[in-house]
Amino acid sequence: MVVHIGKSVKTYRVQRFMTQEEFAKFVGLSRDHLGRIERNEHEPHFATIKKIANKLGVEPSDLIDRD
């Protein structure tokens, strides 16, 4: 099963008025890696999903794109 979180991650980033570079630094990823995640070109490991969710204060399941 492929898990996409790109749309949700981008929504959270935009809601915080952050650039990809600022958000990547905030969650501890490279800008390039974050960009690939947002474009759903890369399926992140669960540890990365957890890391992003923890920094956002949400559950990992909240990041899964529903459509």
C-alpha positions as CSV (number, residue, x, y, z in Angstrom):
1,M,0.0,0.0,0.0
2,V,1.4,3.4,-1.0
3,V,0.8,6.2,1.5
4,H,0.7,9.8,0.2
5,I,1.0,12.7,2.6
6,G,2.0,15.5,0.2
7,K,-1.3,17.4,-0.1
8,S,-1.7,17.4,3.7
9,V,1.8,18.4,4.5
10,K,1.6,21.3,2.0
11,T,-1.7,22.4,3.5
12,Y,-0.2,22.5,7.0
13,R,2.9,24.4,5.7
14,V,0.8,27.0,3.9
15,Q,-1.5,27.4,6.9
16,R,1.7,28.4,8.9
17,F,2.7,30.8,6.1
18,M,6.1,29.0,5.7
19,T,8.2,28.4,2.7
20,Q,9.3,24.9,1.8
21,E,12.8,25.8,3.1
22,E,11.4,27.2,6.4
23,F,9.1,24.2,6.9
24,A,11.8,21.7,6.0
25,K,14.1,23.2,8.6
26,F,11.3,23.3,11.1
27,V,10.6,19.5,10.7
28,G,14.3,18.5,10.2
29,L,14.3,17.6,6.5
30,S,16.1,18.9,3.5
31,R,14.1,21.2,1.2
32,D,14.5,18.8,-1.7
33,H,13.2,15.9,0.4
34,L,10.2,17.9,1.6
35,G,9.5,19.0,-2.0
36,R,9.5,15.4,-3.2
37,I,7.1,14.4,-0.3
38,E,4.8,17.3,-1.2
39,R,4.7,16.3,-4.8
40,N,4.1,12.7,-3.8
41,E,7.2,11.6,-5.7
42,H,8.6,10.0,-2.6
43,E,6.8,7.8,-0.1
44,P,8.4,8.7,3.3
45,H,9.3,6.1,5.9
46,F,7.0,5.9,8.9
47,A,9.7,7.5,11.0
48,T,9.6,10.6,8.8
49,I,5.8,10.8,8.9
50,K,6.0,10.5,12.7
51,K,8.6,13.2,12.8
52,I,6.5,15.6,10.8
53,A,3.4,14.8,12.7
54,N,5.2,15.4,16.1
55,K,6.4,18.8,15.0
56,L,2.9,19.7,13.8
57,G,1.3,18.4,17.0
58,V,-1.0,16.0,15.0
59,E,-1.4,12.3,14.7
60,P,0.5,10.6,11.8
61,S,-2.9,9.4,10.4
62,D,-3.9,13.1,10.1
63,L,-1.2,13.5,7.4
64,I,-2.5,10.8,5.1
65,D,-4.1,12.3,1.9
66,R,-7.7,11.1,1.8
67,D,-8.3,11.6,-1.9
